[in-house]
Amino acid sequence: MDGTPIRDAIYALRKARLGLERRRLDYGRETRERADRLADVLPASADELREYEREYDDLEWFHDSYADRVAAIHDAGVATDTTHWRDGVTLYVVCRALEVETAVETGVLFGSFDAHILAAMHENGGGTLHAVDLPGGPPGPFEYGHLIPDRCRDQWELHRGDARALLPDLLESVGPVDLFLHDSDHRLPHMRFEYETALGQLESGGVLASHDVRLSGLFDRFTDANGLRSCVVCDTGIARVPPLESTY
């Protein structure tokens, strides 16, 4: 018997459980503790990370554009639960703290994560985000990356196709990368494939990030097995590759 229907049923059950957990999750506490949790993973103090949070709050050029583009999604009657601003802030802070220059992401849709990563790169003074998603686009009259502000688009490269086919060659050609973000197919075999493929192409001290990690324990198991220090904020897991020891 083909195992795919069984895997799909298990995945649907996990998504239902995630929905229940999200309703119980105290997102206010999650965001208040963001800096402290990230400080256990990143080479920055909680105070420094809070400064990046305040910087994000004051980023008027970004918020004006983002709000207008989210409003367009609302007006089109399209669900907006894919505009993960809480998790986007986490990625913004990570990218600022590490001065990320090269990043690869899977699963674009409206491009909330893309927008936040690119905003951080803009404030860093440069960088490139390579994004992978299937042919097609998000629901409604929108293109992939709809939420990305115009001033950041020249730092964004979209690669259309199945991540299983594109990701190994892409990572090898642009790597080593400072940040890899998984936000595509959250079924366990695909998540594991992306984690394993990305890990070998991450820069020393680089970050493996993953959305919706509360769907399963895979992120925690994978980071533990590979000696990565990690944390979870809201729905996003952040893990860092140990930096090489200095020889000086």
C-alpha positions in Angstrom: 0.0 0.0 0.0 1.2 3.5 -0.9 2.3 5.2 2.3 1.6 8.7 1.0 -2.1 8.9 2.2 -1.0 7.7 5.6 1.7 10.4 5.7 -0.8 13.0 4.6 -3.3 12.0 7.3 -0.5 12.2 10.0 0.5 15.6 8.7 -3.2 16.8 8.8 -3.4 15.6 12.4 -0.2 17.4 13.3 -1.5 20.6 11.7 -4.7 20.4 13.7 -2.7 19.9 16.9 -0.6 22.9 15.9 -3.7 25.0 15.6 -4.7 24.1 19.1 -1.2 24.8 20.5 -1.2 28.2 18.8 -4.4 29.2 20.5 -2.9 28.3 23.9 0.5 29.9 23.1 1.1 33.3 24.8 2.5 35.2 21.9 3.0 38.3 24.1 5.4 36.4 26.4 7.1 34.8 23.3 7.9 38.2 21.9 8.9 39.6 25.2 11.4 36.8 25.7 12.7 36.9 22.1 15.9 38.7 22.8 16.7 36.6 25.9 16.2 33.4 24.0 18.2 34.5 20.9 21.0 35.7 23.2 21.6 32.1 24.1 22.2 31.3 20.4 23.6 34.4 18.8 26.9 36.2 19.5 25.0 39.3 20.8 23.6 40.3 24.2 19.9 40.5 24.9 20.2 44.3 25.2 21.8 44.5 21.7 19.1 42.3 20.3 16.4 44.4 21.9 18.0 47.4 20.2 17.4 45.7 16.9 13.8 45.1 17.9 13.4 48.8 18.6 15.1 49.6 15.3 12.5 47.4 13.5 9.7 49.2 15.3 11.0 52.5 14.0 11.5 51.3 10.4 8.9 53.5 8.8 9.8 52.9 5.2 9.3 49.2 5.8 6.1 49.4 7.8 4.4 51.8 5.4 5.0 49.5 2.4 4.2 46.3 4.4 0.9 47.6 5.7 -0.2 48.7 2.2 0.6 45.3 0.8 -1.1 43.4 3.6 -4.1 45.7 3.1 -4.2 44.6 -0.6 -4.3 41.0 0.5 -7.2 41.7 2.9 -9.1 43.6 0.2 -8.7 40.6 -2.2 -10.4 38.4 0.5 -7.3 36.2 0.8 -6.3 34.7 4.2 -3.5 36.6 5.8 -2.3 34.0 8.3 0.8 33.7 6.0 2.0 37.3 6.9 4.0 36.1 9.9 5.2 39.5 11.3 6.0 38.1 14.7 8.3 35.5 13.2 9.5 38.0 10.7 10.8 40.2 13.5 12.8 37.3 14.8 14.4 36.8 11.4 15.1 40.5 11.1 16.9 40.6 14.5 18.9 37.5 13.5 20.0 38.9 10.2 21.0 42.2 11.8 22.9 40.6 14.6 24.8 38.4 12.2 25.1 40.9 9.4 23.8 38.2 7.0 24.9 38.7 3.4 23.8 35.5 1.7 20.6 33.7 2.6 18.5 30.9 1.0 14.8 30.4 1.8 12.3 27.8 0.7 8.6 28.5 0.6 7.9 32.1 -0.5 4.1 32.6 -0.9 3.4 36.3 -0.1 7.0 36.8 1.0 6.6 37.9 4.6 9.9 36.3 5.7 11.5 37.5 2.5 10.4 41.1 3.3 11.8 41.0 6.8 15.1 39.4 5.8 15.6 41.8 3.0 14.7 44.8 5.2 17.6 43.6 7.5 19.9 43.2 4.6 19.0 46.8 3.5 19.9 48.1 6.9 23.1 46.0 6.8 24.1 47.7 3.6 23.7 44.8 1.2 23.1 41.1 0.7 21.2 38.7 -1.4 18.3 36.4 -0.6 17.7 33.4 -2.9 14.1 32.1 -2.6 12.8 28.8 -3.8 9.1 28.0 -4.5 7.1 25.9 -6.9 5.9 27.3 -10.2 2.7 29.2 -9.8 2.1 31.8 -7.1 0.1 32.6 -3.9 -3.7 32.8 -3.9 -5.5 35.8 -5.3 -4.1 38.3 -7.9 -0.6 38.3 -6.5 2.9 37.2 -7.4 5.4 35.5 -5.2 7.0 38.0 -2.8 4.1 40.5 -2.9 5.0 41.8 0.6 8.6 42.7 -0.4 9.1 46.5 -0.5 10.3 47.9 -3.8 13.5 49.2 -2.5 14.6 45.7 -1.5 13.6 43.8 -4.7 17.0 44.0 -6.4 18.5 42.0 -3.5 16.0 39.1 -4.1 16.3 36.2 -6.5 13.4 33.9 -7.0 14.1 30.3 -8.2 11.0 28.4 -9.4 10.9 24.7 -9.0 10.8 21.8 -6.5 13.3 22.3 -3.7 14.4 18.7 -3.9 15.6 19.4 -7.5 16.9 22.9 -7.1 18.2 23.2 -3.5 21.4 21.1 -3.7 22.9 22.9 -6.7 21.6 26.3 -5.6 23.2 26.0 -2.2 26.5 24.7 -3.7 26.6 27.6 -6.2 25.9 30.5 -3.8 27.3 29.0 -0.6 28.5 29.0 2.0 25.4 30.8 3.2 24.9 32.8 6.4 21.2 31.8 6.8 19.0 29.0 5.6 15.3 29.2 6.3 12.9 26.3 5.7 9.3 27.3 5.2 8.1 24.9 2.4 6.6 21.4 2.7 6.5 20.6 6.5 6.2 16.9 6.1 9.0 15.2 8.0 10.9 13.6 5.1 11.0 16.9 3.2 12.0 18.9 6.3 14.8 16.5 7.0 16.0 16.7 3.4 16.2 20.4 3.6 17.9 20.5 7.0 20.5 17.9 5.9 21.1 19.6 2.5 21.5 23.1 4.0 23.6 22.1 7.0 26.6 21.2 4.8 26.5 24.6 3.1 26.1 26.9 6.1 28.9 29.2 7.0 30.7 28.7 10.2 28.5 30.5 12.7 25.6 30.5 10.3 22.0 29.9 11.1 19.5 27.2 10.3 16.0 28.6 10.7 12.7 26.8 10.3 9.1 27.9 10.5 6.2 25.9 12.1 8.7 23.8 14.2 5.9 23.1 16.7 4.4 20.7 14.2 6.8 18.1 15.3 9.9 17.5 17.3 12.1 17.1 14.3 13.8 20.5 14.6 14.8 19.8 18.2 16.0 16.3 17.4 18.0 17.5 14.4 19.7 20.4 16.1 20.6 18.2 19.2 22.0 15.4 17.0 24.2 17.9 15.1 25.4 19.9 18.1 23.6 23.1 17.2 22.6 25.5 19.9 18.9 26.4 19.3 15.8 28.2 20.5 12.2 28.6 19.5 10.4 31.9 19.4 6.7 32.0 18.5 6.6 29.5 15.6 10.2 29.7 14.4 13.2 27.7 15.4 16.7 29.3 15.2 19.8 27.1 15.4 23.4 28.2 14.9 26.4 26.3 13.6 29.3 26.5 16.0 31.8 29.0 14.8 35.3 27.8 14.0 37.8 28.4 16.8 40.1 31.2 16.1 43.8 30.2 15.6 45.0 33.6 16.7 
